[in-house]
Structures are given as structure tokens and as C-alpha cells.
């Protein structure tokens, strides 16, 4: 039997190819340099696991040597900006990477998740170079990737304006009741580095009919409103703006309510950290004119007054969990006894491996219902919620607990029935 060098060379290439292919399609062995990724985001984690199959996905951040936190917020294009923060641990302790993905209103949910995966892969490159997969990395830069969009001057015919037109209608029918409601509106938004201009316009109506023992009860609620605001950023901490609006609301006994309110806002932290943390103080003072459908409990058919409010908002998004709290106090300037205090908080805390607690609370102390119509509310008004009813407070509270245990390294995706 003769020795064939060409055949040996071909076999060697085949073995090398199969080895390279196997590394890319299977999970790495759990070695010292293998990547164990923990992802925390408001996104499709299962899709990320499915598309990024060349590393280990773990369900607890203490088991990871690479942590990825994705913070998302609405942007000026009508989509969301996803800010990604990669943090290495153990053998990757000195490797930190921050990268953004910009979504827009024209993207489908599939476009967004594909864009997220592509950006995540880019963020993982530094870790892959240091991992046991470094010898098996291929680089491919397409022609489109070579073009740098920041060097291209383009003309936006919409001048950063974004418009959304919406509408919906619903009809329900039973033998003893029927309900019909509709809602149509327009939202506008223009966002630049210095300015944000918004406008909201909506028409809505809800009609209900009940039949009980041959007697018919009807309910009708209508609301038409338009609101707008112009906000100017002064620097990294200060901004100022003006708010205006008008409303017709049968539930709140308002034939016309119009207001004009200047405001100023201060953020303790720079605005570029708003996705991670913020403590914001906002003060508003403005003029309000109310024309009522029915004479109020204070014997008023129309009145005007000045009102001011102070708002404190706190938000932290950290590896240990998230906390959000908002406190608003408001009163009439000419009569401080007519006031309102509102507090809302939402807390999610990771206590230990797999265990998390979620809390939320909403409390309103109400002493400013000057719009209530005189006289006692009828049983129809109460049951059908046609009119606002007097109250001193509104309270809500929820608590939840979750615990996950079991396999921490299973990255297999199986969506079969």
C-alpha cells in the first residue's frame, strides 16, 4: 500500500474544519476560561440564549463571570434606546464594556430583538478574545459596515418630529347589558439635545346600558382633551418648561378646564446617568380655569385659581434590583387647605440566589375635589361610575415573592408543545 501525501493533507483539513464547526455549534466545556453569561433585561431572554449559543447562559448573577445589564428608555425616534453594560468577574474582572442599540418606531419586534443580539455579540468580543474560544473566532466585516454614517450629512424632512395617530372601538352585548366605547387621538413628539416638544389630543366616550326587572339604566362618559408642553434643557442638571392644556370631562364635572403651568426641574445626578439612577425635583406653578357642568358643592359654576406642586422622583437600577419612588404634593395658593399628596413606589430586590421580592404601593391623600357636583350621588352614578364620588384617600398595595432553583447552566431552547 502506497503513501499518498495529498490524501493526508485533505484529511487534516477535514478534521480541522469539523473541529472548528463543532466549537461554534456546541457549548464550551465548563473550564476556567469559559464564558458564563448572566443577562438582566426587559427583552426576550430565550431568543438571546437561542441565538448566542457559543457560551453558557446562567440564571443567577453570582454564577456568572460576565454580567450584562440592559437598560431601556424611550427615545426621540419613537422607539427605545437599549444601553448595555457588560461587567466581567473572576478572570474577566478588568473587562468592562458599554454599548448602545438604538431602536426606532419603524422597527418590528423581530427587528429589535435581532438588533439586540447583534449588539450583544459585539459587546462580547473582548471577552471572547480572552476565553478558550479565542483561537476559533472568525471576523467578517461587510461592505455596509465599512460605511460610517456619522460622516454622512442627511436632511430630515420631518425635522425630528414624530407623529402617532391611533383609534380603537369596542362593543360588548349580553341579554341584560351592552357596552360601547371608542377612543381616537394624535400624539406628537419632537426631541433634540436641548428641546422636547410634546402634544397629546384625545377623544373618548363610553356608553353602557343595563336592564334589571324591566327597568333600564344607562351610563355615558365623555372626555375630550388636548395637552402640550415645551421643555428646554439648560445644562446637565437643570431644565425648564411650560405646560398647557384644555379638557372636557363628564366624569369630573368639567365643561371646560384650562391651565397654563411653567415648571423647573433639577436632577442631582447628570442626565446621562438617568438610565441607572436619578433623584429629580420638579416645581410647577400655574393658572387654572374651570367651568363646571353642574354647580359644585362649593356653589360654583365657574372659577379660576393658582395652583402649585412639588414633585420628587427617585430611580435606581442596580445589580441587586430596582427601586422607583415618586412623591407629589400640591395645593391651591389662595387656600392651602385644598391640597393633595400622592406617593407611589415600586421595589424589586434580589435577596439571594434565585430569591427575589417585589413590592409596590400607591397612596393618595385627597382634599381638593372642588369639582364635585352638589347634591347626593344617585345609585346609578355610583354603580355605573358616571360621576366622580367624594373620597379622602385612595390606597393600593401589592407584594410578590419568587424563587427559582434547579439547573443553572442549561442553555438549551425548546419551545415544543
N, C-alpha and C positions, 0 to 999 in steps of 0.2 A: 504494500500500500504506500503510495507516494504522498509526500507532504505538500499541501497547497497553501502557500502564504496568503494568497488573495482571499481564500475561504476563511482563514483565521482572522484576517482583518475585518471581513464583513460580520463575522460572529461577534467580534469585540464591539463593533459599532452597535449591533443589535442589543447586546447585553447592556451597554451604556445607555441606549435610548430607553429600554424597559425600566432600568433603574431610575432614570430621570423622571419618566412618566409616572412611576409608582409613587415617588416622593410628592409629586404635585397633586395626586389624586387621593392620597391616604393621609391620615393624621400622623404627626410625628410621634415617635416614641417619647414617653414621659421622661425626658432626660434633664440634665442640669440646665441646658441652654434652650430647651423647647419653650415656645410662647404659650402662655396660659392667659387668655384674654377675658376680662370682665367688662361688659357693656351695660351702662345705665342710660336710658334714653326714652323719649316718648316717640317710639318708632316700632317697626316690625322686626323684633329681635330674631324671630325664627328665620326670616329672609336673610338677615345678615349672617346667621350661622350657616345657612344653606349655601350662600354664595362665597363665603370665606371659609373654605374647608381645609386649609393647609395648616391650621393651628388648633389648639384646644380651647373650647369655649367653656368657661366655668360659671357657675351660678352664684358664687359668693366672692366678694372682692378680696377677702383675706386669703383665698386660694390662688389669686391671680398674681402674675408678675408684670402684667401690663393692664392698667385700668383705663377705660375710655368713658368719659362723661360727655354727653351731648346735650347742650342747652339750646332750645329753640325759641324764637320770638318773631312776631310779625314784622315784615319789612315793607318798604315803600312800594314794592312792585306788586303787592297783593299776595305774595307768598310768605315763606318763612325762611329766616336765616338760621342755619344749624352751626353752632360753634362747638368744635370738638377739641377736647383736651385729653391728650394721652400722657399718662404718668407711669414711669417704669418703677419696678421694685426688684429687690434682690440683685441679680446680675445685671439688670437694666436700670438700676436706681438713678443713674445720672442722665437718663434719656427722657427728655420732656418735649412734647410736640403739640403745637396748637395750629389748627387748620379750620377753614370755614367752607360751608357749602351754601350757596345762595339759591333758594327756590323762588319761583315766580308764579303768578296767577294762571299762566298758560300751561303749566306742568300738570300732568295727571299724577295720581298717587304712585303709579308704576314708575314714571319718570323720576319722582322724588326719591323713591327707595333705591333705584339704580344709581342715581347721583350720589346718594349717601354711601352706598357700598364702594363706589369708585373712589370717593374721597377718603373713606376709612382705609382702603388699601394703600393709598398714597401716604397716609399718616403712619402706617405700619412699616414702611420701607426701612426706616432707621433701625427698628427692632429686628427685622428680618436679616439685615446685614450682620448683626451681632449674634444671630441664632444659629442652630445647627442646620438651617436650610440655606445658609448664605452661599454655598457652592452651587446651589441649584436654582438661582434666581436668573430669569431672563428679563431683559429690558427691551421694550418696544415703544418708540415714540412715533406716533402717526404724523402725517403732514399737517393735520389740523392743529395738533398740539404745539407745533412749532410757531404758529402764528400767535403773536402776543396782542390780545385785544386792547390792552392799555395803550398801545401805540397807535390805535385807530381812532380817529375823530369821527363821531357819528352824530347825526342830527335826529333828535327825538321829536316827532311831530306832535306828541301829546304833552311835551314839556313837563314830564314827571307826574302828570295827572293820571289817576286810576279811577274808573267808574264801575259800579256794580248795580245792575237792575235785577230785582227779584220779585217774585209773586207766588202765592200759593192759595189754594182754596180747599175746604174740607166739608163734606156733608155726611151726616150720620142719621139713620132713620130706624126707629123701633115702633111698635104698635102704640105706645103711650108717650113717646117723646121723639123730638127731632132737633138736630143741631146743624147750623150752617155758619161757617166763618171764612173770612178771607183776609189776606194781608199782601199789600204791594208796597214797593218802596224803591228808593235810589240811595246809594251811598257813594260819596266821593272822597278822595284822599289824595293829597299831594305831599310828598316827603322829600326834603333835601337835608343837607347837613345843618342848615340854620333854621329852616322853616318846616312847620307841619300845619297844613290846612285841611280841615275835615268838614263834611256836611252830611247830615242824615235826614231823609224825608220819608215818612211812612204813613200809610192809610190802613186802618184795620177795623174790622167790625165782626161781632159775634152775636148771632141770634139763636135763641133756644125756645122750644115750646114743649110744655108738659101737660098731660091730660090725666086728671085724677077724679074718679067718681063723677065723670061727665063734666067737670069744671076744667077750664083751660087756663094755664098760666104761661105767660110769655116773658122773655127777657131779651133785652137788646143793649149791647155795649158798643160804643164807637170811640175811636181815638184817631186823631189826625195830628201830626206834629212835624216840625222842622227845626233842626238844631245845627249850629255851625260853630266853628272855633278856629282861631288863628294863634299859633304858638311860635315864639321866637326863642331860639337858644342863644343865651348871652355868652356863656363860657362852659367849662367842664362841670360846673356845679349849679349854675343859675339859669332859669328860663322864665319867661313871662308870656302872658297871652290874654285873650279876651274871648268870652263865650256869649252866645246869644241864641235865643230860641223862642218858639211860639207853639202853643198846644191847645187842642180841643179834646176834652176827655169827659164823657158822660159818667164814668165810674167815679171820678174825683170831683164831679160837680163843677167842671170848668168849661164855661162857654169860650173863654179866651184867657190864656195865661202867657204873658210875655216877660222876658227877662234879658238883662244885659249885665254881664259879670266879668270884670277884669280879674286877673289872678297872677300870682307869683309863686315860683317853686324853687326849692333848694334841695339838692341831693348831697348828703355828707360825702359819699364816695363819687369819684369821677363817673360820668355817664358811660364810659366804655367798659365799666365793670357791672353794668346793670343786669347782665345775664347771671352773674354769680352772686351779687349782693347789692342791696340798696336800702338806704334809710332816707325817705323823702318827706319833706314838709311842704305843704301847699296851703296858701291862704287866698280866699276868694271873698270879694265884697261886691254886691251888685244890687240893681234896682229890679223890683218885681211888680208887675201889674196883673191883677186877677179880676176877671168879670165872671160872675157865677151864674149857673143855670137856674138854681133855686136860691132863695135867701138863706144865708148861713145861720148857724147857731149864735153868731155874734151880731145878727141883724144887719148883715152887709150884703148888698147886691153887687158891689164892686169896690175895690180898694187897691192901694199901692203902698209899698213899704220897701225898706232897705234890709238886706239880709247878708250875713257874713258867715264864713265857715273856716275851720282849720282842720286839715287832714294830715295824718301821719301814716306812712306806709313803710313796712319793713319786709324785706325778702332776702332769704339766704338759701342758696343751693349748694350743698356741700356733700362730700362723700358719705357722711353719716346720715344724710337725709335732707329734707326741705322744710322750710318754715316760711309762712306768709301771714302777715297780720296787717289789718287796716282799721284805723280809728278815725272817726269823723265827728266833730262837734259843730253844731250850727245853731244860730238864734237870730231873732229879729233885732235890729239895732235899737229901735224905739221901744221894744218890750222884750227884755231878756227872759221873761217867764215863758215865752213861746219859743221853745228850743227842742232840739233833737240830738241824741247821741247814738252813734252806730258803731258796732265793733264786730269784726269778722276775723277769724283766724283759721288756718289750716296747717296742720303739723304732721309730718311723716318722718319717723325716726327709726333707724336701723339699730336695734338693741344688741343683737349678737348674731352669729352665723345663722342665716335663714329666718330670723325672727324680726318682724317689723310691726310697729304700731302706727295707726293713722287716726288722727283726731281732727274734728272741725267743730266750730261753734259760731253762732250768729245771734247777736243780741241788739235789739233796738229799743231805746227809751224815747217815747213819743209824747211830746207836749205842744205840737204846733199844727194840729189839724183844724186850721181856721176855715177850711173849705167845706166842712161837713154841713149838709142842709139841715135847716131847723125842723123840729118835729121828730116823732119816733119813726124808726125804720119799720116797714111792713115785713111780714113773714116772707113775702115774695122777694123783697130786697135782700133779706138775709140768706135765704136758701138758694136763690138764683144768682147771688153776688152781683146784683145790678148796681149797687152803690157802696161806697166805702163806709165802713162802720167804725165808730169811735173805739179806740184802744189806747192803753197806756204803754204797752210793751209788746214786743214780738221776739220770741226765743226759739232757737233751734240748736240741737247738739247731736253729734254722731261720733261713734267710736268703732274702730275696726282693728283686728289683730290677724296677722298672717304668719304662718311658719312653714318653711319649705325644708325638706330633708331628703336624703337619698343620694343617688349618684351625682357627683359634682362635675364629672368630666365628659358626660355623654353629649357629643355634638351632632348626633345623627338627627336628621329631619325626616319625619314620616307622617304625612297628613292623610293617610288612607283611612277609610271608614273602619 
